[in-house]
Amino acid sequence: MPGQVFATGQTALTHDVADEPAYCAQTLDRSAVPGGQIAFLALRTAQDWHRSGHLHQAADLLLQLLRRHPHSNEAQTARAATLKLAKGYEAAGFRRLAMGVVERLERVSPTVGDAAGRRTTSGSKAMW
């Protein structure tokens, strides 16, 4: 597929390269890769997305990591990074977006809900 794009100069779009015959030689059966290695790579990729300012992509990848590898060594770091992203959204004035990230985090990591669901003295729901 990459060679095809280079040779023709035309854009190619696929939803999943694992299902794309022109790309199959480049893919690996995920079941052959240890889960810890996938979690490590997902965390590193999410950190790269965050550093480059692609916060939505970083949050999505961190939440996927937590859903698919909740007991991996990277899960605790992913939880902390997701909360940090939410705090950044709130600090930037995007409170609803921050709450959405925390709500998604609560769904994949229920223990976060205790801290995320506390009430402030004013009675409004605190996010952390």
Backbone as a printed PyTorch tensor [residue, N CA C, xyz], in Angstrom:
tensor([[[  0.8140,  -1.1940,   0.0000],
         [  0.0000,   0.0000,   0.0000],
         [  0.8650,   1.2700,   0.0000]],

        [[  1.8930,   1.3860,   0.8740],
         [  2.7260,   2.5920,   0.8180],
         [  3.4140,   2.7470,  -0.5310]],

        [[  3.8860,   1.6220,  -1.0970],
         [  4.5110,   1.6850,  -2.4110],
         [  3.5260,   2.1000,  -3.4880]],

        [[  2.2860,   1.6510,  -3.3520],
         [  1.2330,   2.0100,  -4.2970],
         [  0.9720,   3.5150,  -4.2540]],

        [[  0.9180,   4.0710,  -3.0650],
         [  0.6970,   5.5200,  -2.9150],
         [  1.8590,   6.2800,  -3.5260]],

        [[  3.0630,   5.8330,  -3.2490],
         [  4.2400,   6.4880,  -3.7980],
         [  4.2700,   6.3940,  -5.3170]],

        [[  3.9550,   5.2240,  -5.8400],
         [  4.0200,   5.0050,  -7.2850],
         [  2.9410,   5.7720,  -8.0440]],

        [[  1.7230,   5.8220,  -7.4970],
         [  0.6160,   6.4520,  -8.2090],
         [  0.4140,   7.9150,  -7.8420]],

        [[  0.8800,   8.3060,  -6.6450],
         [  0.6480,   9.6790,  -6.1900],
         [ -0.7720,   9.9020,  -5.7110]],

        [[ -1.5620,   8.8410,  -5.6260],
         [ -2.9460,   8.9520,  -5.1850],
         [ -3.0810,   8.5040,  -3.7360]],

        [[ -3.9480,   9.1930,  -3.0140],
         [ -4.2040,   8.8700,  -1.6220],
         [ -4.8870,   7.5150,  -1.5100]],

        [[ -4.5060,   6.7600,  -0.4970],
         [ -5.1640,   5.4840,  -0.2110],
         [ -5.6990,   5.5530,   1.2150]],

        [[ -6.8990,   5.0600,   1.4120],
         [ -7.5250,   5.0840,   2.7300],
         [ -8.0160,   3.6920,   3.0670]],

        [[ -7.7020,   3.2430,   4.2600],
         [ -8.1980,   1.9610,   4.7350],
         [ -8.5510,   2.1050,   6.2050]],

        [[ -9.5700,   1.4080,   6.6320],
         [ -9.9970,   1.4940,   8.0320],
         [ -9.1250,   0.6460,   8.9370]],

        [[ -8.6010,  -0.4490,   8.4250],
         [ -7.7620,  -1.3400,   9.2210],
         [ -6.7480,  -1.9850,   8.2970]],

        [[ -5.4760,  -1.6450,   8.4910],
         [ -4.4500,  -2.1800,   7.5990],
         [ -4.3520,  -3.7030,   7.6910]],

        [[ -4.7870,  -4.2740,   8.8140],
         [ -4.7560,  -5.7320,   8.9390],
         [ -5.7160,  -6.3960,   7.9650]],

        [[ -6.7510,  -5.6700,   7.5230],
         [ -7.7160,  -6.2040,   6.5690],
         [ -7.4070,  -5.7930,   5.1240]],

        [[ -6.3640,  -5.0320,   4.9250],
         [ -6.0210,  -4.5180,   3.5990],
         [ -5.0150,  -5.4610,   2.9320]],

        [[ -5.4220,  -6.1630,   1.8410],
         [ -4.5250,  -7.1230,   1.1940],
         [ -3.2010,  -6.5070,   0.7350]],

        [[ -3.2420,  -5.2610,   0.2910],
         [ -2.0190,  -4.6230,  -0.1920],
         [ -1.0660,  -4.2920,   0.9490]],

        [[ -1.5000,  -4.4050,   2.1790],
         [ -0.6790,  -4.0420,   3.3350],
         [ -0.3700,  -5.2430,   4.2190]],

        [[ -0.9180,  -6.3900,   3.9160],
         [ -0.8030,  -7.5570,   4.8020],
         [  0.6310,  -7.9530,   5.1050]],

        [[  1.5320,  -7.7730,   4.1830],
         [  2.9110,  -8.1630,   4.4390],
         [  3.5360,  -7.3130,   5.5400]],

        [[  2.9480,  -6.1690,   5.8280],
         [  3.4970,  -5.2630,   6.8200],
         [  2.8790,  -5.4400,   8.2030]],

        [[  1.8640,  -6.2550,   8.3260],
         [  1.1600,  -6.3660,   9.5990],
         [  1.5240,  -7.6540,  10.3090]],

        [[  1.1870,  -7.6890,  11.5770],
         [  1.4810,  -8.8260,  12.4280],
         [  0.2160,  -9.1880,  13.1830]],

        [[ -0.0100, -10.4580,  13.3430],
         [ -1.1480, -10.9170,  14.1200],
         [ -0.9590, -10.4500,  15.5640]],

        [[ -1.8810,  -9.6360,  16.0640],
         [ -1.7360,  -9.0780,  17.4110],
         [ -1.7030, -10.1390,  18.4950]],

        [[ -2.3190, -11.2870,  18.2400],
         [ -2.3020, -12.3320,  19.2540],
         [ -0.8880, -12.8880,  19.4410]],

        [[ -0.0080, -12.6620,  18.4780],
         [  1.3710, -13.1350,  18.5830],
         [  2.2460, -12.1870,  19.4050]],

        [[  1.7390, -10.9840,  19.7020],
         [  2.5000,  -9.9910,  20.4560],
         [  2.0270, -10.0060,  21.9010]],

        [[  2.9480, -10.0930,  22.8660],
         [  2.5290, -10.0830,  24.2750],
         [  1.7680,  -8.8030,  24.6180]],

        [[  0.7150,  -8.9400,  25.4470],
         [ -0.1150,  -7.7870,  25.8220],
         [  0.6670,  -6.6540,  26.4480]],

        [[  1.6690,  -6.9870,  27.2550],
         [  2.4790,  -5.9470,  27.8860],
         [  3.2200,  -5.1000,  26.8710]],

        [[  3.6650,  -5.7290,  25.8020],
         [  4.3760,  -4.9880,  24.7660],
         [  3.4220,  -4.0390,  24.0400]],

        [[  2.2100,  -4.4940,  23.7750],
         [  1.2150,  -3.6320,  23.1300],
         [  0.8750,  -2.4600,  24.0350]],

        [[  0.6910,  -2.7220,  25.3360],
         [  0.3770,  -1.6480,  26.2780],
         [  1.5180,  -0.6360,  26.3350]],

        [[  2.7570,  -1.1170,  26.3300],
         [  3.9140,  -0.2300,  26.3480],
         [  3.9310,   0.6660,  25.1210]],

        [[  3.7100,   0.0640,  23.9550],
         [  3.7120,   0.8360,  22.7130],
         [  2.5470,   1.8260,  22.6730]],

        [[  1.3870,   1.4050,  23.1770],
         [  0.2300,   2.3030,  23.1990],
         [  0.4910,   3.4950,  24.1080]],

        [[  1.1070,   3.2500,  25.2560],
         [  1.4100,   4.3490,  26.1760],
         [  2.4070,   5.3140,  25.5590]],

        [[  3.4460,   4.7870,  24.9410],
         [  4.4390,   5.6590,  24.2920],
         [  3.8050,   6.4800,  23.1790]],

        [[  2.9370,   5.8540,  22.3900],
         [  2.2660,   6.5620,  21.2970],
         [  1.3530,   7.6460,  21.8470]],

        [[  0.6100,   7.3440,  22.9120],
         [ -0.2630,   8.3460,  23.5330],
         [  0.5530,   9.5300,  24.0530]],

        [[  1.7120,   9.2510,  24.6470],
         [  2.5740,  10.3280,  25.1310],
         [  3.0720,  11.1860,  23.9690]],

        [[  3.3870,  10.5550,  22.8530],
         [  3.8050,  11.3100,  21.6590],
         [  2.6690,  12.1900,  21.1530]],

        [[  1.4370,  11.6340,  21.1160],
         [  0.2760,  12.4220,  20.6900],
         [  0.1120,  13.6290,  21.6110]],

        [[  0.2420,  13.4110,  22.9050],
         [  0.0760,  14.4950,  23.8720],
         [  1.1240,  15.5900,  23.6650]],

        [[  2.3810,  15.1820,  23.5210],
         [  3.4580,  16.1570,  23.3080],
         [  3.2570,  16.9670,  22.0290]],

        [[  2.6700,  16.3500,  21.0140],
         [  2.4800,  17.0570,  19.7450],
         [  1.1700,  17.8480,  19.7100]],

        [[  0.4280,  17.8450,  20.8310],
         [ -0.7780,  18.6580,  20.9230],
         [ -2.0500,  17.9830,  20.4370]],

        [[ -1.9860,  16.7120,  20.1120],
         [ -3.1650,  15.9670,  19.6550],
         [ -3.8260,  15.2960,  20.8640]],

        [[ -4.4830,  16.1220,  21.6800],
         [ -4.9930,  15.6490,  22.9630],
         [ -6.1290,  14.6510,  22.8350]],

        [[ -7.0220,  14.8400,  21.8580],
         [ -8.1230,  13.8760,  21.6770],
         [ -7.5720,  12.4880,  21.3660]],

        [[ -6.5890,  12.4430,  20.4640],
         [ -6.0130,  11.1570,  20.0980],
         [ -5.3000,  10.5260,  21.2930]],

        [[ -4.6010,  11.3510,  22.0690],
         [ -3.9110,  10.8390,  23.2550],
         [ -4.9160,  10.2600,  24.2450]],

        [[ -5.9880,  10.9980,  24.5180],
         [ -7.0020,  10.5220,  25.4680],
         [ -7.6400,   9.2300,  24.9700]],

        [[ -7.9780,   9.1680,  23.6950],
         [ -8.5970,   7.9500,  23.1520],
         [ -7.6700,   6.7430,  23.2990]],

        [[ -6.4070,   6.9240,  22.9900],
         [ -5.4650,   5.8120,  23.0730],
         [ -5.2360,   5.3880,  24.5230]],

        [[ -5.1430,   6.3460,  25.4370],
         [ -4.9790,   6.0090,  26.8540],
         [ -6.1810,   5.2270,  27.3680]],

        [[ -7.3690,   5.6430,  26.9750],
         [ -8.5800,   4.9520,  27.4220],
         [ -8.6820,   3.5500,  26.8030]],

        [[ -8.2630,   3.4120,  25.5630],
         [ -8.2330,   2.0760,  24.9450],
         [ -7.2450,   1.1690,  25.6680]],

        [[ -6.0880,   1.7200,  26.0220],
         [ -5.0990,   0.9490,  26.7580],
         [ -5.6990,   0.4510,  28.0740]],

        [[ -6.3860,   1.3280,  28.7900],
         [ -6.9950,   0.9420,  30.0640],
         [ -8.0790,  -0.1140,  29.8910]],

        [[ -8.8410,  -0.0020,  28.8170],
         [ -9.9110,  -0.9680,  28.5820],
         [ -9.3470,  -2.3390,  28.1930]],

        [[ -8.3210,  -2.3470,  27.3640],
         [ -7.7870,  -3.6130,  26.8450],
         [ -6.7100,  -4.2520,  27.7350]],

        [[ -6.0030,  -3.4280,  28.5040],
         [ -4.8890,  -3.9330,  29.3220],
         [ -4.9550,  -3.3400,  30.7330]],

        [[ -6.0660,  -3.5370,  31.4510],
         [ -6.2530,  -2.8800,  32.7470],
         [ -5.2650,  -3.3170,  33.8280]],

        [[ -4.6540,  -4.4800,  33.6740],
         [ -3.7410,  -4.9820,  34.7020],
         [ -2.2820,  -4.9020,  34.2730]],

        [[ -2.0250,  -4.1850,  33.1940],
         [ -0.6440,  -4.0510,  32.7250],
         [  0.1100,  -3.0560,  33.6020]],

        [[  1.4210,  -3.0880,  33.5040],
         [  2.2450,  -2.1250,  34.2410],
         [  1.9590,  -0.6940,  33.7990]],

        [[  1.5310,  -0.5350,  32.5550],
         [  1.2940,   0.8040,  32.0040],
         [ -0.0530,   1.3900,  32.4040]],

        [[ -0.9500,   0.5840,  32.9500],
         [ -2.3090,   1.0370,  33.2490],
         [ -2.3250,   2.1840,  34.2590]],

        [[ -1.5270,   2.0930,  35.3100],
         [ -1.5220,   3.1590,  36.3200],
         [ -1.0060,   4.4640,  35.7180]],

        [[  0.0170,   4.3780,  34.9030],
         [  0.5350,   5.5750,  34.2300],
         [ -0.5160,   6.1400,  33.2840]],

        [[ -1.2390,   5.2650,  32.5910],
         [ -2.2910,   5.7120,  31.6720],
         [ -3.4120,   6.4160,  32.4300]],

        [[ -3.7950,   5.9010,  33.6090],
         [ -4.8280,   6.5680,  34.4290],
         [ -4.3780,   7.9700,  34.8170]],

        [[ -3.1530,   8.0730,  35.3180],
         [ -2.6300,   9.3760,  35.7370],
         [ -2.5430,  10.3410,  34.5620]],

        [[ -2.0970,   9.8470,  33.4000],
         [ -1.9800,  10.7000,  32.2120],
         [ -3.3520,  11.1650,  31.7320]],

        [[ -4.3520,  10.2940,  31.8330],
         [ -5.7090,  10.6640,  31.4190],
         [ -6.2680,  11.7410,  32.3380]],

        [[ -6.0540,  11.6050,  33.6390],
         [ -6.5000,  12.6450,  34.5750],
         [ -5.7580,  13.9560,  34.3340]],

        [[ -4.4880,  13.8600,  34.0120],
         [ -3.7070,  15.0680,  33.7020],
         [ -4.2710,  15.7750,  32.4680]],

        [[ -4.6450,  14.9880,  31.4590],
         [ -5.2790,  15.5760,  30.2690],
         [ -6.5750,  16.2850,  30.6380]],

        [[ -7.3880,  15.6290,  31.4690],
         [ -8.6620,  16.2280,  31.8760],
         [ -8.4260,  17.5160,  32.6460]],

        [[ -7.4440,  17.5240,  33.5300],
         [ -7.1240,  18.7430,  34.2900],
         [ -6.6790,  19.8570,  33.3460]],

        [[ -5.9160,  19.4890,  32.3160],
         [ -5.4850,  20.4750,  31.3250],
         [ -6.6630,  21.0690,  30.5730]],

        [[ -7.6250,  20.2190,  30.2080],
         [ -8.8340,  20.7200,  29.5470],
         [ -9.5670,  21.6900,  30.4640]],

        [[ -9.6980,  21.3250,  31.7380],
         [-10.4110,  22.1890,  32.6780],
         [ -9.6750,  23.5180,  32.8490]],

        [[ -8.3670,  23.4770,  32.9850],
         [ -7.5780,  24.6950,  33.1520],
         [ -7.6960,  25.6200,  31.9360]],

        [[ -7.8750,  25.0140,  30.7650],
         [ -8.0120,  25.8070,  29.5380],
         [ -9.4360,  26.3130,  29.3290]],

        [[-10.3370,  25.9770,  30.2760],
         [-11.7190,  26.4530,  30.1670],
         [-12.6550,  25.4880,  29.4660]],

        [[-12.1930,  24.2980,  29.1610],
         [-13.0240,  23.3070,  28.4870],
         [-13.5620,  22.3000,  29.5130]],

        [[-14.3670,  22.8010,  30.4400],
         [-14.8620,  21.9910,  31.5500],
         [-15.6880,  20.7920,  31.0690]],

        [[-16.5540,  20.9900,  30.1090],
         [-17.3900,  19.8860,  29.6290],
         [-16.5360,  18.7930,  28.9860]],

        [[-15.5320,  19.1930,  28.2390],
         [-14.6210,  18.2380,  27.6290],
         [-13.8550,  17.4690,  28.7100]],

        [[-13.4050,  18.1820,  29.7310],
         [-12.7080,  17.5450,  30.8500],
         [-13.6240,  16.5380,  31.5460]],

        [[-14.8570,  16.9120,  31.7710],
         [-15.7970,  16.0020,  32.4200],
         [-16.0470,  14.7760,  31.5580]],

        [[-16.1130,  14.9610,  30.2540],
         [-16.3040,  13.8320,  29.3480],
         [-15.1630,  12.8310,  29.4340]],

        [[-13.9280,  13.3340,  29.5220],
         [-12.7680,  12.4550,  29.6410],
         [-12.8360,  11.6880,  30.9640]],

        [[-13.1860,  12.3880,  32.0530],
         [-13.2680,  11.7290,  33.3590],
         [-14.3860,  10.6850,  33.3660]],

        [[-15.5140,  11.0060,  32.7580],
         [-16.6160,  10.0410,  32.6970],
         [-16.2070,   8.7850,  31.9250]],

        [[-15.4890,   8.9670,  30.8160],
         [-15.0060,   7.8130,  30.0570],
         [-13.9920,   7.0220,  30.8740]],

        [[-13.1620,   7.7250,  31.6230],
         [-12.1900,   7.0560,  32.4780],
         [-12.8830,   6.2450,  33.5670]],

        [[-13.9400,   6.7850,  34.1370],
         [-14.7080,   6.0590,  35.1560],
         [-15.2970,   4.7740,  34.5910]],

        [[-15.7090,   4.7990,  33.3350],
         [-16.2940,   3.5940,  32.7220],
         [-15.2590,   2.4870,  32.5320]],

        [[-14.0260,   2.8510,  32.1850],
         [-13.0140,   1.8220,  31.9530],
         [-12.1990,   1.5040,  33.2000]],

        [[-12.2030,   2.3990,  34.1620],
         [-11.4210,   2.2140,  35.3830],
         [-12.2590,   2.6730,  36.5720]],

        [[-13.1870,   1.8290,  37.0480],
         [-14.1450,   2.2260,  38.0730],
         [-13.5350,   2.7780,  39.3560]],

        [[-12.3220,   2.4160,  39.7050],
         [-11.7360,   2.9340,  40.9440],
         [-11.4830,   4.4270,  40.8790]],

        [[-11.3970,   4.9800,  39.6810],
         [-11.2030,   6.4160,  39.5270],
         [-12.4540,   7.1630,  39.9480]],

        [[-13.6020,   6.5330,  39.8400],
         [-14.8680,   7.1820,  40.1400],
         [-14.9670,   7.7150,  41.5480]],

        [[-14.3110,   7.0700,  42.5150],
         [-14.3680,   7.5580,  43.8890],
         [-13.7900,   8.9560,  44.0010]],

        [[-12.6220,   9.1570,  43.4080],
         [-12.0020,  10.4760,  43.4580],
         [-12.7140,  11.4510,  42.5390]],

        [[-13.1820,  10.9690,  41.4000],
         [-13.7940,  11.8560,  40.4120],
         [-15.1950,  12.2840,  40.8200]],

        [[-15.8380,  11.5280,  41.6910],
         [-17.2170,  11.8440,  42.0260],
         [-17.4020,  12.6320,  43.3050]],

        [[-16.3310,  13.0870,  43.9280],
         [-16.4630,  13.8630,  45.1630],
         [-17.1830,  15.1720,  44.9160]],

        [[-17.8000,  15.6810,  45.9370],
         [-18.4800,  16.9800,  45.8530],
         [-17.6110,  18.0560,  46.4800]],

        [[-17.6450,  19.2430,  45.8980],
         [-16.9260,  20.3540,  46.4880],
         [-17.8060,  20.9770,  47.5530]],

        [[-17.2640,  21.9450,  48.2740],
         [-18.0320,  22.6010,  49.3270],
         [-19.1950,  23.3810,  48.7520]],

        [[-19.1090,  23.7910,  47.5040],
         [-20.1940,  24.5410,  46.9000],
         [-21.3160,  23.6150,  46.4240]],

        [[-21.0930,  22.2980,  46.5170],
         [-22.1120,  21.3520,  46.0960],
         [-21.9780,  20.9100,  44.6530]],

        [[-21.1080,  21.5370,  43.9030],
         [-20.9320,  21.1180,  42.5080],
         [-20.0110,  19.9040,  42.4720]],

        [[-20.1210,  19.1530,  41.4280],
         [-19.3500,  17.9220,  41.3130],
         [-17.9070,  18.2580,  40.9430]],

        [[-16.9860,  17.7950,  41.7510],
         [-15.5650,  17.9750,  41.4350],
         [-15.1210,  16.8350,  40.5270]],

        [[-14.1590,  17.1210,  39.6790],
         [-13.6980,  16.0700,  38.7720],
         [-12.5870,  15.2440,  39.3600]],

        [[-11.8880,  15.7100,  40.3760],
         [-10.8040,  14.9270,  40.9590],
         [-10.7350,  15.1340,  42.4390]]])
